[in-house]
Structures are given as C-alpha cells and as structure tokens.
C-alpha cells in the first residue's frame, strides 16, 4: 500500500508552531546560538526523514525532538508536503 504524500493545506495548519522559527528569515535563536534553517522548498522525503529521525531520537536536537514527539506519521507527511511546496 502506497503512502500518501501528505496534504499541504492540512500541513499549513499543523505547521503553525513550526513557523515561529522556520518562518522567520535569517532567524537565530538566543542560546546556544545557531541559525535556524529555512525549510520552505526543501525536498519532501528529506523533511519526512528528518522529522521521523527527530521523533525517534536518532537525530539530536532537544527542541526538534520535543516538537516531533507529538507528531503522527500523517502529521509529518502533511507538514512535509506544506514545506516542500513552500518557496519561502
């Protein structure tokens, strides 16, 4: 059974919290200082893989791990579909 590529409209709603960091051009957090990457326009499969890796703990970043833990597979596909079609 093939997996859906996600619904970008649903993803726009689900990614609301993500936009607080990833939707701000050239955003840098306070501590530890690092530039928050732009994810709009990124490849769909990369986004799915990254979010699943954060959710499982295989990819290290405390904030992203915390955010991803609450996401279902469907949420991840929808958010990835939104950001993959987002050019900003």
N, C-alpha and C positions, 0 to 999 in steps of 0.2 A: 504494500500500500504506500503510495507516494505521499510525502508530507506537503502540506500547503506551504507556499512561500510567505504566508502572512498577509495581513490586511493593513495597508499603510494608514487608512483612515482610523482604524482602531488603534494602531500604533501611535498615532499623533496624540490620542487621548492618554494612552498608557505611558508615553514618554514625557509627559508634562514635567515630572520631577527631574528627569534627565537634563532638560533644557536649562535648569538653573545653573549648570556648569558647562555642559556641552553646547549650549545655545548662545554662549557669550563669546564673541570674537576675542581671541588672544587672552582668554581668562587665565589667570594664575592664582592658585589657592594660597592661603596665608602660611600654613606650616604643615608638613615640610613643603617648601616652595617647589612647585613644578608646574609646567604648563599643561593645562587640561587639553587633551587632543580634540580636534574637530572630528566629529564622526559623521556629519552630514555628507552624503555622497560616497561613503565607504562601501565596499562590496558587501552584499547581503550575507554570504556564507561566512565571511570573516567576522561580522558582527554577531551572528548566531554562535559561532565557535567561541568567541571571546566572552560573551555573556554566560554561556554554559560553563566555561572554564572558571570564571569568577564565582558562579553559583556553587560549583563543586569544590572550590578552594584550590584548584590546580593552578590558577593564575592569582598571584599575590597582589592585592591592593585592598586594604581594610574597608574603605568606603564603598568600592565597587562590589566587594564580596557581600557586604551588608545589603546593598541595594538589590543585587541579583538573587539573593536567597529567597526573596518573596515572589520571584517571577516563575510562572509556569512555562512549559515549552511553547504554548500558544502565545503567551505574552512576549516571549523572546522573539518568536517569528514575526509578530506584529510590529514590535519596536524596531527590529532589524529592517523590515520592509519600509517603515517610515523613514528611517535614517538613510537607507540605501537610495531612496528616490529624492531625498532632500539634498539640494545642492549647496546649502549654506552651512 
